[in-house]
Amino acid sequence: MWNRTDHGAVALNTQIEALQRARQQSWGRINRYRLRLVLRYAGDSILDVGCATGMYVDYLNANGYEAWGLDLLAYPEWTQGQKRACVRGTLAYLPFADGSFDTVTAFEVLEHLPEPQRALQEIHRVSRKNLVVTVPDCEVQADLLRAGLIYAHWRDRTHCNFFTQQSLEDVLERAGFQIETVARINPILPDFPVLRSFHIPVHVAFFASRVLRRIPFRKQYKMTLLAVANRV
């Protein structure tokens, strides 16, 4: 019979294998909506958990911040530029002393964790000021449901949690954070599947969808929740 430690190790290895299979080139890329909130709310020292290739770490270190990254997976990009500040580790036990950073960022991380509450408690421990976090928004709007559409993240088998705004706020507050602001970011392209149904080439459909999204007063559908929460 497994003891608790053995069971935890098996679960961690299973999670690592699942993430390795699901790894995408988009992981770690700088998103302008996230970056805008980091530059507005973060302190001088930042830990980016789930840093992937370390692009945020590189950018922040090049722009006057002291930034570190941590990820469950190791990336070859860590040996380049300022990404040497990235380390491998788990959010269950962050390898940093209490209050090591002003701000912790966690972009598209909590949905992958079997125990998000424990991870947030560790983030609370190592932070002095606040947390900037994003998760997929799993509150699908009625218009999309009537059209038979859902967000792509509902199909991701590495996701353990499916957050709505309310459940995200609840888990943050239970971990000792106070909500500063919550917003929805990353607008989707609802015209793209329609255009593709007429066999329009992918790159043309994608460009046209981006243009159509800019029509004034048109309703926007956004797939990501972003929250800034202050340490209490």
N, C-alpha and C positions, 0 to 999 in steps of 0.2 A: 504493500500500500504506500502511496506517496505521502510524504509529510507536506506541511504547508509550504516549505521552502522549495521542495521538488516541484510541487504543483505550480508555484509562481514562476519557476524557471521554464517549465514546459510552456506555460501560457505566453511568457515573453518571447520564447523562440518561435512559437506559432505566429505571434504578431509580427515579428521581424520578417519571417518568411512571406507572410501575406503582403506586407508593405513592399518588400523587394519585388514581388511579382507585379504589384500595382504601380510601381514607380513610374512617374511621368516627367517629361521634360519641363512641364510648366511648374513643377514643385520648386519653390524657392525664388521664382522670378518676382521682380519688384512690381507691385501693383500700385498705381498712382493713388487710388483711394485709401489704401492702407497707409502708404508712406505719408500722405498728407496729415493723417491723424497722429502718426508717430512724431512727425516734426512739430506738431502743435502741442502735444500733451506730454511727450516723454522727457525724462530728465537727462542728465549728461551721460550716465552709464546705463547700458542697455544689454539685457540678455534676450536673444532671440531663440526660443525653444521651438524645435521642429524646423531648424534653419535650412535644411536641405543643402543646396550647393553653397550657401553662405552669401548670396548676393546682397541681402540687407546688411549683413555684417560688414562687407566690403564697402558698401556705400556710406554707411554711418561712420565707420572709422576714417574714411576719406573726407568726411565733412564735419570734423571736430568733435565727434562723440567717441566714447570708449565703449566698444561693442564686442560682445562675445556671442557665440552660437553653440547650440547643443542639438544633437539629433540622434535618434535611435539607430539610424543607418549612417555609415561612413561614406563620404563622397570624395572622389579623387581631386575635385576642385579645391579642397581645403588646403592643398599644398601651394596654392597660387595666391599672389597678392597678400592682402590683409586677412584672408580667410584662415590663416594659421591660428586665429583666435577661436576656431571651431573645435569642439570636442564631442566624442561619442558618449552618450549616457542615456539614462531613463528618467522620466519625469516622476517616477515613484520615489526616487532618492536623488535629488540634484546634488552634484559634487561641489557645492559652494556653501560658504558660511552664511549665517543669518544676515539679512540686510546687505548682501553684496552688491546689489544693483538698485538704481533708482527705479527703473522700469523693466518689466518683462513683457515681451511680445510673444503671442502664440497664434500663428496664422494657420487655420485649417488643421488643427491638432486635436482638440478635445473630442471631436467626433470619432477619432480612431482609438480612444482609450477606454478600456473596460472599467476603469475607476477614475472618472474625471474629477470627482470630489477630492480624492487623495492628491491628484496632480495639482489642483488649484491650491490646496493647503501648502504644498511644497513651494509653489510660486509665491504664495503669500509670505512664506518664511524668508525667502531670499530677496524679496523686493522691499524697498523703502518707501516708494511713492505710489506706483500704480501698475496696472496691467492693461495692455491693448490686445484684444482678442477678436478673432473672426471665426465663425463657423458657418456651414451651409444652413440656409434658412429652409426649414422643413415644413413651414406653414404655407402650403400651396394655395394660391389664390383661386377663387371660385371660377373666374374666367378661364383659367388654364384647365381646370378639372372638367369643365363643360366641353372643352375642345379635345379632351382625352390626352392632355399633356401633363407631364411632371418634370421637375428639375432632374438633371442627370445624376446628381449625387444620391438620389434614392436608389440607384442601381449599383452603387459602390459597395462591394462586399467587405471592404476593410472598415466600414463605418459601424461602430457599436452604438452610437447615440444619434438621435435625430432631434435637434434643438428647434424650438420655437423661441420667439423673443421672451415669452414669459418663463419658459424653463431655463433659458440661458441666464436671465436675471436671477432666478431662484438659486441656481447652483453657484453663481458668483457670490451672492450675499451669504449663503451658508458657509462659504470658505473665508469669510471675513472681509469682503470687499463691498464698497458702496458705489452704486452705479453713477457715473458722471454723465455719460451720454450713450445712446444706442441709435444706430442708423442702419439702413439697408443700402448695400452697394452692389456693384457688378451687374449692370443691366443686361438682360438676355436679348437674344435676337429672334423674336417670334416669327419674323417673316422668312427666316432661313429655310425651315423645312417646307414651307409653302413653295418657295422658289425652286427648291431642289426637286419637288414633286413634278415640276415641268421640265426636268432634266437639264436645268441650267447648270453650267459648270460650277464646281465648289467655290473657286476663288471669285467668280462673278457674283454668285448668290451671297457670299459673305460680304463683299463690298457693298452690294445693293442693300443688304439688310442693315448695315451700319449707317448708310445714308438715310434710309427710311426711319431709323430710330430717332433721328434728329428732327423729325417733323415737329414743329411747335405744338404744345398742348396735347401731344399724344401720350397716352398712359404708358408708364414704364413698369416693367416687371423685373425685380431685382432678386438675385438668388443667394445673397450672402448677408449675414448679420455681423455687424461690427460694433463692439462695445468697448468703452473706456471705463475702467472701474478703479476707484481709489482704495488704497490699502487703509483699513481701519485699525 
